[in-house]
Amino acid sequence: MSVRKGVFPAAGLGTRFLPATKAQPKEMLPLVDKPTIQYVVEEAVESGLEQIILVTGRNKRAIEDHFDAAFELEYYLNERGKTAELAQLKTLSDLASVAYVRQKEPLGLGHAILCARPLVGGEPFAVFLGDDIIGGASRPCMRQLLDVFEKYDGPVIAVERVPRERIHQYGVIAGRHLERNVWQIEDLVEKPRAEDAPSDLAIIGRYVLTSDIFDILAETRPDRRGEIQLTDALRTLRRSRPMYAVEFEGKRFDTGDKLGFLKATVEFALARPDLGDEFRRYLKTLPI
């Protein structure tokens, strides 16, 4: 089956960005003039997905409003002749078919994905973690994963090489190299010590999964923090079917980290035709 649906877990509390996230979702923090969640949804649409499923929690209404029509604002812009701004809003509300489901308790990434089961059904589906903004390639990251899924007919995970001194921050794969940037996964290890890591290929927030993951997630025991971990379920899934990893082309920004968010803001601003030149001149004047 072709992949039509993308699941976006967005129920986290965003505690690393307090107090900015006290009254607004972390996913709505802007990179230049677009919230981070919009960049990821745009990647899904550019990859050919038809339906966006956002897994939200309390105090996340702003995300729903962002992808909805805003009649009063559109009327105001139309009356003032602000056609460019009006076109932007209409493009946003028509971007994709968006559905929402609530994760009532913060019980981990695996549980968030499980909450989307009624909307996904028995289809294969994509998962996007909104902290990872990926760009700079001729094909979107998710499109690269979908191509591999269609070729090998098995779950696919995005991976990236990371320095050994940071490998303990990630899930890591052990794999058998198949072609250019594709591996068949032999094991997944969650946050290993550098000396124990089976490779330097770290799991990044893009997945293409098959619907049998839902039964596994439903049976996965919570960890010591009471959370259902996706990596635990993936290890079980791998024992029943081949699973693959793609070292994707493109540059990733970890916007869930303050420094990563700042780096993304600078680079996205520099890449803007309307801002880049003047912003670059300004940066050169700073006493760095």
C-alpha positions as CSV (number, residue, x, y, z in Angstrom):
1,M,0.0,0.0,0.0
2,S,1.2,3.5,-0.7
3,V,1.7,5.8,2.3
4,R,-0.9,8.6,2.5
5,K,-0.9,9.7,6.1
6,G,1.6,11.4,8.4
7,V,1.5,11.4,12.2
8,F,2.9,14.3,14.1
9,P,3.3,13.8,17.8
10,A,2.8,17.3,19.3
11,A,1.7,16.8,22.8
12,G,4.9,17.6,24.7
13,L,5.1,20.3,27.3
14,G,8.2,22.0,25.9
15,T,9.8,22.4,29.3
16,R,13.3,23.2,27.7
17,F,11.9,26.4,26.3
18,L,10.1,27.8,29.4
19,P,9.0,30.4,30.0
20,A,8.3,30.9,26.3
21,T,6.2,27.7,26.2
22,K,4.2,28.4,29.4
23,A,1.2,29.8,27.4
24,Q,2.0,28.7,23.8
25,P,2.9,25.3,22.2
26,K,6.6,24.7,21.6
27,E,5.7,23.8,18.0
28,M,4.4,27.3,17.4
29,L,7.8,29.0,18.2
30,P,8.7,30.7,14.9
31,L,11.8,30.3,12.7
32,V,11.8,33.7,11.2
33,D,8.1,34.1,10.4
34,K,6.8,30.5,10.3
35,P,6.2,28.2,13.3
36,T,8.4,25.1,13.4
37,I,5.5,22.7,12.9
38,Q,4.7,24.3,9.6
39,Y,8.1,23.5,8.1
40,V,7.6,19.8,9.0
41,V,4.0,19.7,7.6
42,E,5.3,21.3,4.4
43,E,7.9,18.5,4.2
44,A,5.1,16.0,4.4
45,V,3.0,17.6,1.7
46,E,6.1,18.0,-0.6
47,S,6.7,14.2,0.0
48,G,3.3,13.4,-1.4
49,L,1.3,12.7,1.8
50,E,-2.4,13.5,1.7
51,Q,-3.5,13.6,5.4
52,I,-1.8,15.1,8.4
53,I,-2.7,13.7,11.8
54,L,-1.6,15.9,14.7
55,V,-1.4,14.2,18.1
56,T,-1.9,17.1,20.5
57,G,-2.5,17.7,24.2
58,R,-3.8,20.3,26.5
59,N,-3.0,24.0,25.7
60,K,-2.3,23.1,22.0
61,R,-5.3,24.8,20.5
62,A,-3.0,27.3,18.7
63,I,-1.7,24.5,16.5
64,E,-5.2,23.7,15.4
65,D,-6.0,27.3,14.7
66,H,-2.9,27.8,12.7
67,F,-3.9,25.3,10.1
68,D,-7.5,26.4,10.0
69,A,-9.1,29.2,8.0
70,A,-9.1,32.6,9.7
71,F,-12.2,34.3,8.2
72,E,-11.9,37.6,10.2
73,L,-8.2,38.0,9.4
74,E,-8.7,37.1,5.7
75,Y,-11.6,39.6,5.5
76,Y,-9.4,42.3,7.0
77,L,-6.5,41.6,4.6
78,N,-8.8,41.6,1.6
79,E,-10.4,44.9,2.6
80,R,-6.9,46.5,3.0
81,G,-5.7,45.1,-0.3
82,K,-3.0,43.0,1.3
83,T,-3.1,40.4,-1.4
84,A,0.3,38.8,-0.7
85,E,-0.5,38.2,3.0
86,L,-4.0,36.9,2.1
87,A,-2.5,34.4,-0.4
88,Q,-0.2,33.1,2.3
89,L,-3.0,32.4,4.6
90,K,-5.1,30.7,2.0
91,T,-2.2,28.5,1.0
92,L,-1.7,27.6,4.6
93,S,-5.3,26.6,5.3
94,D,-5.4,24.6,2.0
95,L,-2.1,22.9,2.6
96,A,-3.4,19.5,3.5
97,S,-6.3,17.6,5.1
98,V,-5.6,17.9,8.8
99,A,-7.1,15.8,11.6
100,Y,-6.4,15.9,15.4
101,V,-6.4,13.4,18.2
102,R,-5.6,14.1,21.9
103,Q,-3.0,12.4,24.0
104,K,-4.5,12.8,27.4
105,E,-1.4,11.9,29.4
106,P,2.3,12.4,28.6
107,L,3.1,8.7,28.3
108,G,5.9,8.8,25.8
109,L,6.4,8.9,22.0
110,G,5.2,5.3,21.6
111,H,1.9,6.1,23.3
112,A,1.5,9.3,21.2
113,I,1.7,7.2,18.0
114,L,-0.7,4.7,19.5
115,C,-3.2,7.4,20.0
116,A,-3.3,7.9,16.2
117,R,-4.4,4.3,15.5
118,P,-8.1,5.1,15.0
119,L,-7.2,7.6,12.3
120,V,-4.4,5.6,10.6
121,G,-6.3,2.3,10.5
122,G,-4.5,-0.6,8.8
123,E,-2.4,1.5,6.4
124,P,1.4,2.1,6.5
125,F,2.1,5.7,7.7
126,A,4.8,8.2,8.2
127,V,5.9,9.7,11.5
128,F,7.5,13.2,11.9
129,L,9.1,14.5,15.0
130,G,8.7,18.3,14.9
131,D,12.0,19.1,16.7
132,D,13.9,17.9,13.6
133,I,13.8,20.4,10.8
134,I,15.5,19.0,7.7
135,G,16.2,20.8,4.4
136,G,18.9,21.6,1.9
137,A,18.3,18.5,-0.4
138,S,16.8,18.1,-3.8
139,R,14.2,15.7,-2.3
140,P,12.5,16.1,1.1
141,C,13.8,13.8,3.8
142,M,10.5,11.9,4.0
143,R,10.4,11.4,0.3
144,Q,13.8,9.7,0.5
145,L,12.4,7.3,3.1
146,L,9.2,6.6,1.1
147,D,11.3,5.7,-1.9
148,V,13.1,3.1,0.1
149,F,9.8,1.8,1.7
150,E,8.4,1.3,-1.8
151,K,11.5,-0.5,-3.0
152,Y,12.0,-2.9,0.0
153,D,8.4,-3.0,1.4
154,G,9.4,-2.7,5.1
155,P,9.6,-0.1,7.8
156,V,12.2,2.6,7.3
157,I,14.0,4.9,9.8
158,A,16.0,8.0,9.1
159,V,19.6,8.0,10.4
160,E,22.4,10.5,10.6
161,R,26.1,10.1,11.5
162,V,26.8,11.9,14.7
163,P,30.2,12.3,16.6
164,R,30.9,9.6,19.1
165,E,31.0,12.1,22.0
166,R,27.3,12.8,21.3
167,I,26.1,9.3,20.5
168,H,24.8,8.8,24.0
169,Q,22.0,11.3,23.2
170,Y,20.5,9.1,20.5
171,G,19.1,5.8,19.6
172,V,21.6,4.0,17.4
173,I,21.3,1.3,14.8
174,A,23.4,-1.7,14.0
175,G,23.0,-2.6,10.3
176,R,24.1,-4.4,7.2
177,H,24.9,-2.1,4.3
178,L,22.7,-2.7,1.2
179,E,23.3,0.1,-1.2
180,R,24.6,3.7,-1.3
181,N,22.8,5.1,1.8
182,V,20.6,2.2,2.8
183,W,21.1,-0.3,5.6
184,Q,19.1,-3.3,6.8
185,I,18.7,-2.9,10.5
186,E,20.0,-5.7,12.7
187,D,19.5,-4.0,16.1
188,L,18.5,-0.7,17.7
189,V,20.2,0.5,20.9
190,E,18.7,3.4,22.9
191,K,21.3,6.0,24.1
192,P,24.4,3.8,24.4
193,R,27.7,4.8,25.8
194,A,30.2,5.8,23.2
195,E,32.3,2.7,23.7
196,D,29.2,0.4,23.5
197,A,27.6,2.0,20.4
198,P,27.3,-0.4,17.5
199,S,27.8,2.4,14.9
200,D,27.7,6.2,14.6
201,L,24.3,6.1,12.8
202,A,21.8,7.8,15.1
203,I,18.0,7.6,14.7
204,I,16.5,10.9,13.6
205,G,12.8,12.0,13.8
206,R,11.5,10.5,10.6
207,Y,9.9,7.0,10.3
208,V,7.8,5.1,7.8
209,L,6.0,2.4,9.8
210,T,3.5,-0.4,9.1
211,S,0.3,-0.8,11.0
212,D,1.4,-3.9,12.9
213,I,3.4,-1.5,15.1
214,F,0.2,-0.6,16.9
215,D,-0.4,-4.1,18.3
216,I,3.2,-4.1,19.5
217,L,2.9,-0.6,21.1
218,A,-0.2,-1.7,22.9
219,E,1.7,-4.6,24.5
220,T,5.0,-2.6,25.2
221,R,5.6,-2.2,28.9
222,P,6.3,1.4,30.1
223,D,9.9,2.2,31.1
224,R,10.9,3.4,34.6
225,R,9.5,6.8,33.8
226,G,6.1,5.4,32.9
227,E,6.6,6.1,29.2
228,I,6.0,3.8,26.2
229,Q,9.1,4.0,24.1
230,L,8.9,3.7,20.3
231,T,12.4,2.2,20.1
232,D,11.3,-0.8,22.3
233,A,8.4,-1.5,20.0
234,L,10.7,-1.2,16.9
235,R,13.1,-3.8,18.3
236,T,10.1,-6.2,18.6
237,L,8.9,-5.3,15.1
238,R,12.3,-5.9,13.6
239,R,12.2,-9.6,14.8
240,S,9.1,-10.2,12.7
241,R,9.9,-8.3,9.5
242,P,12.9,-6.7,7.8
243,M,13.5,-3.0,8.8
244,Y,15.6,-0.5,7.0
245,A,17.5,2.7,7.6
246,V,18.3,5.6,5.3
247,E,21.2,8.0,5.8
248,F,19.2,10.9,4.4
249,E,20.6,13.8,2.2
250,G,20.1,17.2,3.7
251,K,20.9,19.3,6.8
252,R,19.1,18.7,10.1
253,F,18.5,21.3,12.7
254,D,17.5,20.2,16.2
255,T,15.1,22.9,17.2
256,G,14.2,21.1,20.4
257,D,17.6,22.4,21.7
258,K,18.1,26.1,22.4
259,L,21.4,26.3,20.6
260,G,20.0,24.3,17.7
261,F,17.0,26.6,17.5
262,L,19.2,29.7,17.3
263,K,21.4,28.1,14.6
264,A,18.3,27.3,12.6
265,T,16.9,30.8,13.0
266,V,20.2,32.3,11.7
267,E,20.5,30.0,8.7
268,F,16.9,30.2,7.7
269,A,17.1,34.0,7.8
270,L,20.3,34.0,5.7
271,A,18.6,31.8,3.1
272,R,15.7,34.2,2.7
273,P,15.9,36.4,-0.5
274,D,14.1,39.3,1.2
275,L,16.3,39.2,4.4
276,G,19.5,37.4,3.7
277,D,21.8,40.1,2.4
278,E,20.9,42.7,4.9
279,F,21.0,40.2,7.8
280,R,24.4,39.0,6.7
281,R,25.7,42.6,6.7
282,Y,24.3,43.1,10.2
283,L,26.0,39.9,11.5
284,K,29.3,41.1,10.2
285,T,29.1,44.3,12.3
286,L,28.8,42.3,15.5
287,P,31.8,42.2,17.8
288,I,32.2,38.5,17.6
